[in-house]
Structure formats: C-alpha cells, structure tokens
Amino acid sequence: MTLYKNKRLSKTGKEGRKKISNVFEKKEWIELKTPSLFGEKIFGNTIVNKRTNANKSTEILTNRIYQISLGDLNNKESLSFRKIKLKGSEVKNNTCETSFFGMDLTRDKLSSLVKKWQTTIETSIDIKTEDGF
C-alpha cells in the first residue's frame, strides 16, 4: 500500500512548520536628495536591506541610478518631457546624496520632434567645463 509511504509528510512538529516573518522588518527606508544643481531637495525614498557586518547597504545605494522628470523636480509641467538620471554618491544619516548622471527625452517628445520617414542620429560627447568637470 502507498497510504503511509512518505514518512516525512505524516510528521507534524517544529520541523514541518515554516517560520512566518515579515520581509520589511529586515529593510530600512532611505531618503533621496537631489544635487545642489537642483536645490538639494528630497525627491523620494528607497528601500534597502538593513546594515550588518557582512552587508554594506551604502555600497548598494552608491551604484543605483534613479530617474525623475525635470517637471517634478522644478514643479513646472512644461519641463516634464525631460528625464533626469541621478546616481547615488554617498549616504549620510539615512539620506542618500545623488549626483547628476544624464538626461533623456521621453519617447512621445522625441517622436514629435522627428518628422515622418526621417531617422535620428544619437551621439554622446564628453565635454569639460570651465570648473574642471
């Protein structure tokens, strides 16, 4: 008979029960701050694992890239077609400071600029400013 063939299923006890835990108890919320170019405002929150000896959440946050529209940053809806990319640079007192990483246009704005049966030529150029960046 195959009724009681699997003996592991018939046992009930501490081994059989799975511990139920809340995933968000192991996480912490970090505020995101814009660079001084945009007025050092807090533009959002992100979630990251809590800091332990083996896990350094600061390293994880420094490599993240965040996208936000310029209209949301400056409270002007006329600039909402520009997407600003910000990269996390350092974490201080549960706030992550960001630096400018790039800018894109939204797809609808880009397609409205290009005429029908035309192609776009995208280039990227490294430039140096007067203050050495």
N, C-alpha and C positions, 0 to 999 in steps of 0.2 A: 504494500500500500504506500501511497505517496502523501498521505494526510499529514504526518508529522516528520517528513523527510528533512526539511530545513530547520535545524535546531536553533539557529540564531534568531529567527523571527518569533519563535514561541517564547523566548525570554523577555521579560519586561523588568526593567530596573533602571539604575542610573546610567548604564552603558547605552541603553536603547534610546534614551531621551536626548534630544538636541537642545542645547542651551540657547534660549532666545535672548538676543541682545539688540539694543538699538544701535544702528550703524553711526548715527550722528553724534553719539557720545564720544566717539574717537576723533571727531573733527572739530575744527575751530574756524570762526569767520574772521577774515582779514579785510580791512577797508582798502580801497584802491584810490590813490591820489594822483592827480594829473601833474605833469611837469610845470615848471614856472612859466613856460610859454603860454599855457592856458589858464594860469591863475592859481595853481595848486589847490584845486577843488577836489572833494571826494566825489567820484563819479560812480561808485558801485562797491559791491562786496564780492568776495570769492571765498570758496571753502577749500580747506587743506587739512591733511592729517595733522594731529597734534604732534608737537615736538617731543622726540625721545632721543636717547643716546645714539641709536643706530640711524634714525630718520631725521634728517635736517630739512624742515619744510622751507627754509629760506632758499635752499638751492633749487627746490622745485619752482618756487614763485619767481625766481630771477629769470627763468627761461620761458615763462609763459608770455604769450602775446595776446593782447586784448584789442578788440575792435569796437569803436564807438563813433557815431556820426558827429560831425562838427556842429550840426544844428542842436544836438543835445548838449554839447559842451558849452556853447555860447548862447543858448536859449534863442536862437534865430532859426526859424523854419526855412528861410531861403537858402541856408547853407547845408541842408540835410542830405544833399546828394554826395557830399564828400565824406568818405570813411577814413578815420584816423586810426592808425595802428600804434599802440603803445606797448612797450616791453618793460616788464618788471625789472627794476635795477637793484633795490635793496629794501629790507624790511626793518622797520623801527617801530616798536610799541604797538603792535597789531595794525600797522598801516604799511602798505606796500607802495613805495615811491616808484613811479614809472618814468621812462624816457621816450622821446619820440622815435618811432621805428619806421614809419612810412605813411603814405596816403594813397587811397584809391578812389575811383568814382564808382557810383552804383551802376548796375547794368542798364537800368532804364535811362539814366542820364547819358551814358556812353552811347547807347543805341540811338538816342535822339540827336546827338551831335554828328553821327556818321550818316551820310546820305545813302540812299539805296544803291546797291551794286558797287559800293566802294569798300575798301579794306582799310584797317587801321594798322599803323606801324608803331609798335611799342618799343621804346628804348629805355635803358637805365644808364644814368651817368653819375659818376662820383664827382662831387664838387667840393671845393674847400672854401669856407667862409673867411671873412677878414679876421675873426677872433680865433681861428686855428682849428675849427672842427671840420 
